[in-house]
Structures are given as C-alpha cells and as structure tokens.
Amino acid sequence: MISPTSITHMNALLNRIPIATAAEVAARLPYPVTTAGGWYRTSTALCHGGDSKNALAFRDGEHAGDAPLRVYCHSHNCDANAIRHALQQATGLWACRCDACFAAFRAGQPPPGANATPLHGARNAQNGPRRTDRHFNPQNSQNDAQSRSAPLQSKNTNAYAAELWAAAQPSTSGPATNHPAAQWLAQRGLWPAGEPLPDAVRWLARSHPKFPCGQPGSTAAGALAMAMRPLDNPAAHPRKVQLVAIDQAGRKAHHWPDEKDKRTYGTGPAYGLLWRDQLQVAAYELHICEGLADGLRILRYADEPALVAVCAGTSYGRIQPGHFNAITLWPDADEAGAQPAYAAAQRWADLGYNVTVQKLPAGHDPASAPTTEASA
C-alpha cells in the first residue's frame, strides 16, 4: 500500500516546475545585464538592495529549463534560494524548486518572491562566507574578465519584445478621455483627441503579466508600446519595442533604474515608423526624430503623405534613407541632438538627397516646440 506521503512525493516529481532559462530571466530584469563566461551578471539591488551593478551572477542549471538556476552574489554571499526568489519576483518566471516554490506551484500560485526566504541567513553571519551554489567557481579566467561588459545577446531580448507587442492593446478609436495615455497626449498636444493612434503605437497596462517589473516605488500605470521596424519594410513584424511608462495622471513614470521612463527591448536596425491611413511608402516625405512624443506631434502637423521614423535616441548615422528623396530631421535643440543630426544631413546631402534640419527654439524638442515654428 502506498502512503499519502509517497503519493505527495510522486506528484511533486511528476509536476515539475517549468524553470525559465537564464536568458529568459535576463531579458525581463529591470536592471542592465552583462554576460561573462556563460554567466549573466546584474545589480545586487535585486538580492540585498546593494549598489554593485554586476556582482549578482546567474546561469542555467545543469539542464537548461529543468534544473534551478545557478546563482551567486559576489557582494554579500546571499542565500541561493533567496537570490532565485528575488529573480522570480523581478521577472514573474520560475527559477527555483525549493519547498516554498513547490507548494506555490502545486497550488497554482505565482512564483514566490524575495520575502519567501531571508536574504541573509544567520548561518552566513555565524559561520563566515560559504558557497551558496556548489557548481559556481568564483575564480574568473582572463577571458571572463575581458567579456564582463559584453552586452546581452540580441536573441534574448527579441523574443521578449515580441511578447510585449503581442500583449499590448491597439488603439481603434483613440484612448478614452480619462485614460492615462489620453492625458499624456493632451498635456502636450501630441495627438488629436478621439483619433486612433498610428499602427505602431499600442497600450500595455502594468497589470498585464508581461509588463516588465520596475524599481521600487514606480508609479507607472502602464506604458505606450512603440513597435520598431526596418525602414525599408514598415509593415514587417517588429524587431524592437520601446515602452514609455506613464502614471495614472499621464505624467512620466520613472519605472526603470536611473530614473528612466523609457526602455527598449530587442536589437537591430529598426525604428518606430509612424504614418496615417494606408501605407504608401514611395510617396512619403521622411521625417526623423528622437522620441515617440516627438514623432506623434510631428505626424500630427506634417503635410501628407508623411512617414516619421523615431530613432529612440540620436542614432541618425545608422539610417539608410533608401528611396526617400525628401528628408527632414528634427533634433532636440541641444548639442547632443543637433551634432549627430547635422552630420547625418551632410552625409545624405552629399549622396544627392534633399535634406532639411529643423532648428527649434532653445530648450525645446519637437514635442514641446511652438506649433508655428515646429511645422515651419
């Protein structure tokens, strides 16, 4: 006869927790991630509230996607399960298979967070430093040290960018008046009230499970999601997605570390491409700007037909204008924005393109400039 204890044990073995890969966890973290010798490194703010930017290390277990993540905190030697739980809390993904995690998994609950285990066990304080992961070798090779600042591989964040875009809601009739997005648009006159937003702009509520975790105290109600596509194929599946976090009142929400209200997921040459009505690329005048707010306001007042390419920064030099003959650049009225814009404009003019650089009033960007001057 099989005892109840044996049955419980068998069920636990059969109902194995689906452990996320280290790459999947890295793609969802709210802090920058680097790679070194197969290990991912990120901020110790996750495990013990520290200020080291790359002392928390994690990687796949012995069998990726099956065994718990291998983890190590170089700064405070935090408990391994506590680190895994902190990663779970930050990403919503499973990284651990301790008793608390099995109990939550069998009950259909989300992965336990950092409060499920102590961040620093008494054993660490009483017995001195101990290795919290028996597979971890704290001695890094010279190659590891050289690659410590290598960026996270593009394939890891591209998949998450696709998930974000699929989860975001399109605008069919424009956001309701009391919606955070509507207030964000109205406060700077970025878009006509009640008019659907461009195809490349959607809304992702913070309550959605795919929404990235942010820093403590974030006031984000959600984010406008901007699809970023190749300039030569505006109808392609998005390669990248930029999130612009806003609070319930339509103000900037500093959701990510370093007081950032924006973050881009995915990599590669892609831009937020905004247009009205049907796509007619060959007939468009190309406008190029830095941010989503800039792009919406430019498109609102631009002569049709127009296509606005949002760089999500000042990456003008990477753009290949292709078949566009008329190009207008809209840099922010500061040296950081103007210098790369003028350099790109000169290069394109030398190739025979008709290029204009809009000079905005001091202290303004296209989203804030007076309408008469911004559309001159």
N, C-alpha and C positions, 0 to 999 in steps of 0.2 A: 504494500500500500504506500502511495506517495504522500508525503506530509505536505501540509499547507506551505511550510517554509520552502520545501523543494519546488513546489509549483511557482511560488513567487520568484524564486531564483531563476527558474527556467524562463518565465515570462520576461524577466529583466534581460536575459541573454537574447531572447528572440526579438524583443522590441528594442533594438539597439538605437541609441541616439544618433541621428544623422549629423556627424561632425562636419562643420564647414572647413574648407581648405584655408590655409593661411593667406592665400591670395584673395579669397573672397572676404575674409575678415579685414585685410589691409585696405581693400577698396572702399569699405564702409566707415573706416575710422575718421573721426573729426579732426585728427591731427596729421601733419605730414608724416609720410612713411618712406624710409630708405631701405635698400637691400644690401646685404653683405654676406657672402659665402653661404647662400641658401637661407639665411636668417632675415626676417623683417625686423626693422627697428623703428620705434616710435617713442612718443613722450611718456615719461613716468608720471605725468599728471593723471594718467588713467589708473595706475595701480596704487599710488600712495600720495597723489597730489604734488608730486615733485616738479622740478623745473628743468630736468635734463631732457633734451629734445630727442635723444636716440638711445637711451640706456635701457629701455624696455624692449626685450628681444623675444620673438616667437617664430615658430616654423611648423610645418606639418609634422604630425607624429610618424610613427614607423610606417603606417599605411595611410597615405593622404585621404582625408574624407572619412576615415574609420576610427583611427586612434585619436585620443585627445591631443590638442596642440602641445607642442613642447615650448616651454616658456622660461624666461629668466629675467630678473631685474638686477642689473649691474649696480644700481644706486643703493637700494635698501634691502636686497635679498628677500623680496616679498614672497609670501607663501604662493606656491604654484597654482593651487586651486583658486586662490584669491585673485591672481592675475587673470586666470581664464574667465572667472566670473566678471571681472571688470571689462574684459574684451566682449563678453556676452552682452553686458549692459550697454556698452557703447555701440554695438552693431545689431543686436537682436538675433545673432546667429549662435548656434551651439558650438562650444569649444571645449567642453568639459564633460566628464562622465562620473562625477563623484556621486555620493548617495543623495545629496540635495538635488542634483540635476536629474537623476533617475526618477526621484519622487515627482518632480515637476513635469518631467516628460510623460510619465505614466498617467498623470492627472490632466494632461492636455494643456498645461500651463506654459508660458514663455520661459526662456532660459533664465535661471536665477542670476541676479546682478551682484554687484560688489558687496552688498550688505549680507550676502548669504554666508560668507566666511570672513574671519578677521583679516585685515590687510597685513598685519604683522603678528605672527603667533608668539606666545610667551616663550616657546621653545627657542626662537631665534635670539631673543634677548638673553636667555639664561645660558644657552649652550654655545653662543657665538655663531658666526656665519656658518651656514650649511647650504649645500647644493639642493635647490628645490626641484631640479629636473635631472635625473641620473644620466640622461643622454647628452647633456649640454657640456661643451668644452669651452671654458671661459678664456682659453688662450687662443687669440685670433692670429691667423697667419698674416704675412705681409700683404698678400693679395686681398684678404678680408679688409684690412685697414685701408687699402687703396680704394676699395669699392664701397666703403661705408656710406659715402654720399651719393651713390648711384641712385637715380630715380626709380620709382616703382614702374615695372614694365607696363606698357600700354594695354596689353591684353587683359590685365586685371581690372582696370577701371572702365574699359569699353563695355564690358558686359553689364556693369552696374549702371552706366549711362543709359543703356538700352532699357533696363528695368525702370529707371526713373521716368523716362519718356513714356513708356507704356502705362505707367501708373498715373501720370498727370492727366488732368481733365481738359479737353479742348474748349475754346470759347465759341459758342454758337450764336449768342446774341449779346455778347458783352457782359462783364460781371455786374451783378446787382449793385444798386447804389451803396448799400451798407457793407458790401464785400471789401475785405482788406485790399484786394487788387484794384477795385474801382476807386478807392480813396487814394491809393498810391498814384494812380494815373491822373486823377483830378487835381491833386495838390500842385502839380507842376504843368498841368495842361498837356499831358503827353499824348492823349488819345481822346477822340470824341466819345461822350457818354452814350452807352447803349449800342455802340458799334462793335461787331465781333473783332477780336484781336487777330493779327496775322496768324497764318497757319503754323508758324514756327514758335508760337508762344502759348503755353498752357499753364494751368494752376495745379500745384501739388500741395495738398493740406499736410500740416505737420502730423496730424493724427494717422496718416497713412503709414503702414508698416515699412514701406520702402524709404520713407523720409530719413535722411541721414541724421544721426544723433549729433547734438551740438554741445557747446560748452555749458557748464552750469550757469543757470540764470538767464538762458536765452529766452527772449520774448517773442520769438518767431511764431506767427500763426500759420505760416506756410511759406511757399516760395513760388515766384513765377519761374517756370522752366522754359528755357530757350534752347531749341534744337539747333545744332551747329552742323552744317553740311558742306561738302565741297562746292566751291564757287562755280565749277563747270557742270554741276549736277544738283541744282537746288531742290529737286524732288527726291533725292536719294534718302535712304534710311539715315537718321542722324548718327554721326561719328562721335560727337561730344554733346553734352548737355550742361548748360550753365544754370545754376539755381541762384535767384536773387531773393533773399529772405526778407520778409516784411512782417511787422507786427499787426495786431488787430486794427489799429488806427491808420494803417497804411504808411507807417514810418519804417526807416531802415531797422532791421533787426540784426544785431551782431551775433549771429548764430555760431560762427566758427571761431577758433582761436585767433589771437592777434586782432580782435575787434573787427573781423571780416564779416560783411553781409553777403558776399558772393563766393561761390566756389564752382569750379568747372571740373566735370568728370569725363574721362575719355581723353584720347590724344590724337594727334594727326592734324594735317592741314584742313581745317574746317572752320566755318564762320556762321554766325547767326544771320540767316538770309530772310529778310522781311519784304513782303510785297502785298499788294491789294489785288483782289479779284482773281482772274485767271492768270496763270503763269505764262508770260511771253518774253522770255529772256532776251531774245535777239533784239527786241525793240527798246529795252530798258536803258536808262541812264543809271550808271552805278554810283552810289553814294557809299562812302566808307567812314565808319566812326568807331568809337572805343567801347561804348556800353549799351545795354538794352534800352535804358531810358533815352539815351541819345538817339538810338535808331528809331524808336517809336515816334519821337517828336519830329525827326527829320521826315519820316514817311508821311506823317500827318499833313505836313505843309508842302511836300515836294510836288512838282509838276509830274503828272502821269505821262507815260508809264515810268516807274522808278523801282529800282531794286536797292535795298540798303543792306550792306554787309557789316555786321557787328563783329569786331575782332576780339572782343572780351579782353582788351588791352591795347597796346600800341604796336601790334605785330604787322604793320603795314608792309614791311620789307618782304614778308613771306608770300604776299598775294601775287598771283599771276592773273592780270586782268583779262587775258584771252581775247574774246571777240568784242568786248565793250570798247567803244570809241570815246565816249564822254565819261569822265570820271571826276567826281567831286569828293575831296577829303575834308572831314570835319574834326580836326584835332581840338582837344581842350586848349584853352587859352593859357597854357603854361609851357615852359621849355621842354618838360618831359614829354608832352604830347606833340608839340609843334615840330621839334627837331626831326624825329623819325618820319613824320608826315611830309615835310619838305624834301627830305632825302628821297623818299619813295616817289614823290611827284616829279622830281627832276629826272630820276631814272626812267619813269614811264614816258615823260615828255621826250626824252632822247630817243625812245623807241617809236615815236610818232603818235602817241595818244594825246587827246585833248584833255588836259588836266587842270583842275581848279582847286586851290586850297582856300577854304573859307576862313577868314580871320574874324574871330569872335571878340567881343568886348572883354577886357581884362577881368579875370576872376570867374569867367563863365565857361560852361561846356554847352554842347548843343541842346541839352535838356533844359538848361536854365536861361539861355540867351534870349533877349527880347525877340519877339516873333518877326518884326520887320527886318532886323539885322540878320537873324538866323536863316531867313529864307531869301536874303538878297542875292 
